[in-house]
Amino acid sequence: MTAQVMEARGWKTLRGRSGRRLQLETELRHWEQRQVPYFRVPPHRRAHPPGHLLLYVLCGRMLWLLEHMREATQDQHLLRVGAPDWMRQLVRPVRAELSVRAERWSIVRTAAARRAVAAFLGLKPRTVQRKLQNRRRINEELAASRARSQEGFAFLYAVANPVERLWLLERSAYQQCGREGAVFSVRTPDGVAYFGHRIT
């Protein structure tokens, strides 16, 4: 685009008394604003590192997988059940730890799960450990996630018809209850409904 603007104006260089660089930037900004938003080129940004809560969940799932692998016959088990290649890659960095004695496994299991997750995400194990130790941030992110879930459910429930409401309720993490034990409420055209967390 820069070359096109310069060619249209007959510029061979951006040097000049007329402030060509400023004119070029203004022209490019004006062109970008005229584009349909879906076709704009997003600015280059570094990918956000995973949040504290996501790492906590991933390490928990990884720990479950490693425990399962110790009970089974490691890679042969994954191959036998047709596990995808990415799952075998998860286990690869900590394969040696899977064969340690039971008393040693109780010491290394958590570190092995952290290391496997860190290797898969391209992070340092120390970074993962530091984030997992920040319980305050994990709890904050969990509370924010629950709030978003409640808001999404409340919106869908409020605009749904009675049949859709039953369908939503069956597939949600909430159950309808009385006002006393409610965690949140939803105002609908036919009244107010109260909800609490489903007990599993």
C-alpha positions as CSV (number, residue, x, y, z in Angstrom):
1,M,0.0,0.0,0.0
2,T,2.9,2.4,0.8
3,A,4.4,1.8,-2.6
4,Q,1.1,2.4,-4.3
5,V,0.6,5.8,-2.5
6,M,4.1,6.9,-3.4
7,E,3.8,5.8,-7.0
8,A,0.4,7.6,-7.3
9,R,2.0,10.8,-6.0
10,G,5.2,10.4,-8.0
11,W,7.5,10.2,-5.0
12,K,10.7,8.3,-5.3
13,T,11.6,8.9,-1.6
14,L,9.8,10.0,1.6
15,R,12.3,12.8,2.0
16,G,11.1,16.3,1.1
17,R,10.0,19.6,2.5
18,S,6.3,18.9,2.2
19,G,6.2,16.4,5.1
20,R,5.8,13.4,2.9
21,R,6.0,10.8,5.7
22,L,3.2,12.6,7.6
23,Q,1.1,12.7,4.5
24,L,1.7,9.0,3.8
25,E,0.7,8.0,7.4
26,T,-2.5,10.1,7.1
27,E,-3.3,8.5,3.8
28,L,-2.8,5.0,5.1
29,R,-4.9,5.7,8.3
30,H,-7.7,7.1,6.1
31,W,-7.5,4.1,3.8
32,E,-7.7,1.7,6.8
33,Q,-10.7,3.5,8.3
34,R,-12.6,3.0,5.0
35,Q,-12.1,-0.7,5.0
36,V,-14.8,-3.2,6.0
37,P,-13.9,-4.3,9.6
38,Y,-13.8,-8.0,8.6
39,F,-11.1,-7.4,6.1
40,R,-8.8,-5.2,8.2
41,V,-5.4,-6.6,8.9
42,P,-5.1,-7.0,12.7
43,P,-2.0,-5.5,14.3
44,H,0.8,-7.9,15.2
45,R,0.7,-8.8,18.9
46,R,2.4,-11.3,21.0
47,A,0.1,-14.2,22.0
48,H,-1.2,-13.9,25.6
49,P,0.2,-16.5,27.9
50,P,-2.4,-18.8,29.4
51,G,-4.1,-17.6,32.6
52,H,-3.6,-18.9,36.0
53,L,-6.9,-20.8,36.1
54,L,-6.3,-22.4,32.7
55,L,-2.9,-23.6,33.8
56,Y,-4.4,-25.0,37.0
57,V,-7.0,-27.0,35.0
58,L,-4.5,-28.2,32.5
59,C,-2.1,-29.4,35.2
60,G,-4.9,-31.2,36.9
61,R,-5.9,-32.9,33.7
62,M,-2.3,-33.8,32.9
63,L,-1.9,-35.3,36.4
64,W,-4.9,-37.4,35.8
65,L,-3.5,-38.6,32.4
66,L,-0.1,-39.4,34.0
67,E,-1.8,-41.4,36.8
68,H,-3.8,-43.3,34.2
69,M,-0.6,-44.0,32.2
70,R,1.2,-45.4,35.3
71,E,-1.7,-47.9,35.8
72,A,-1.6,-48.9,32.1
73,T,1.4,-49.8,30.0
74,Q,2.4,-46.3,29.0
75,D,2.8,-45.7,25.2
76,Q,1.5,-49.1,24.2
77,H,-1.8,-48.2,26.0
78,L,-2.1,-44.9,24.1
79,L,-1.3,-46.6,20.8
80,R,-3.7,-49.5,21.5
81,V,-6.7,-47.1,22.3
82,G,-5.9,-45.0,19.2
83,A,-4.9,-41.8,21.1
84,P,-3.9,-38.9,18.9
85,D,-0.3,-37.9,18.4
86,W,-0.6,-34.7,20.5
87,M,-1.5,-36.8,23.5
88,R,1.6,-39.0,23.1
89,Q,3.6,-35.7,22.7
90,L,2.2,-34.6,26.1
91,V,3.6,-37.6,27.8
92,R,7.0,-37.7,26.0
93,P,8.9,-35.1,28.2
94,V,8.1,-37.0,31.4
95,R,8.2,-40.6,30.2
96,A,11.1,-41.5,32.5
97,E,9.2,-40.4,35.6
98,L,6.3,-42.8,34.8
99,S,8.4,-45.8,35.6
100,V,9.7,-44.7,39.0
101,R,8.8,-46.6,42.2
102,A,5.5,-45.8,43.9
103,E,7.1,-43.9,46.8
104,R,9.1,-41.8,44.5
105,W,6.1,-41.1,42.2
106,S,4.3,-39.4,45.0
107,I,7.1,-36.9,45.2
108,V,7.7,-36.3,41.5
109,R,4.1,-36.5,40.1
110,T,3.1,-32.9,40.5
111,A,6.4,-31.6,39.0
112,A,6.0,-34.0,36.1
113,A,2.6,-32.7,35.3
114,R,3.8,-29.1,35.4
115,R,6.8,-29.9,33.2
116,A,4.6,-31.7,30.6
117,V,2.2,-28.8,30.4
118,A,5.1,-26.3,30.2
119,A,6.7,-28.3,27.3
120,F,3.5,-28.5,25.4
121,L,2.8,-24.8,25.7
122,G,6.4,-23.7,25.1
123,L,6.7,-22.2,28.6
124,K,9.3,-22.7,31.4
125,P,8.3,-25.1,34.2
126,R,9.2,-22.3,36.7
127,T,6.7,-20.0,35.0
128,V,3.9,-22.6,35.3
129,Q,4.9,-23.3,39.0
130,R,4.8,-19.6,39.8
131,K,1.4,-19.1,38.3
132,L,0.0,-22.2,40.1
133,Q,1.3,-20.8,43.5
134,N,-0.7,-17.6,43.0
135,R,-4.0,-18.9,44.6
136,R,-5.5,-15.4,44.8
137,R,-5.3,-15.0,41.0
138,I,-6.7,-18.5,40.4
139,N,-9.6,-17.8,42.6
140,E,-10.2,-14.4,41.0
141,E,-10.2,-15.9,37.5
142,L,-12.5,-18.7,38.7
143,A,-14.9,-16.1,40.1
144,A,-14.8,-14.2,36.9
145,S,-15.4,-17.3,34.8
146,R,-18.4,-18.3,37.0
147,A,-19.8,-14.7,36.7
148,R,-19.5,-14.9,32.9
149,S,-21.2,-18.3,32.9
150,Q,-24.1,-17.0,35.0
151,E,-24.5,-13.9,32.8
152,G,-24.6,-16.0,29.7
153,F,-27.1,-18.5,31.1
154,A,-29.3,-15.6,32.5
155,F,-29.4,-13.9,29.1
156,L,-30.3,-17.1,27.2
157,Y,-32.9,-18.1,29.9
158,A,-34.5,-14.7,29.9
159,V,-35.1,-14.6,26.1
160,A,-36.0,-18.3,25.7
161,N,-39.5,-19.8,25.5
162,P,-40.6,-22.4,28.1
163,V,-39.4,-25.4,26.1
164,E,-36.0,-23.8,25.4
165,R,-35.7,-23.0,29.1
166,L,-36.1,-26.6,30.1
167,W,-33.5,-27.6,27.5
168,L,-31.1,-24.9,28.8
169,L,-31.6,-25.9,32.4
170,E,-30.9,-29.6,31.7
171,R,-27.6,-28.8,30.1
172,S,-26.4,-26.1,32.5
173,A,-24.5,-26.2,35.8
174,Y,-27.5,-24.7,37.6
175,Q,-30.8,-25.9,39.1
176,Q,-34.0,-23.9,39.8
177,C,-34.6,-23.4,43.5
178,G,-36.4,-21.2,46.0
179,R,-35.4,-17.6,46.8
180,E,-33.7,-18.6,50.1
181,G,-31.0,-20.8,48.6
182,A,-30.5,-18.9,45.3
183,V,-27.1,-17.8,44.1
184,F,-28.7,-15.5,41.4
185,S,-32.0,-14.7,39.8
186,V,-33.3,-14.1,36.3
187,R,-36.2,-11.8,35.5
188,T,-38.4,-13.2,32.7
189,P,-41.6,-11.8,31.1
190,D,-43.6,-14.1,33.4
191,G,-41.8,-13.4,36.7
192,V,-38.5,-14.1,38.5
193,A,-36.7,-17.4,38.5
194,Y,-34.1,-18.3,41.1
195,F,-31.1,-20.6,40.6
196,G,-28.4,-22.3,42.5
197,H,-25.4,-24.5,41.5
198,R,-26.3,-28.0,40.6
199,I,-25.2,-30.5,43.2
200,T,-23.4,-33.4,41.6
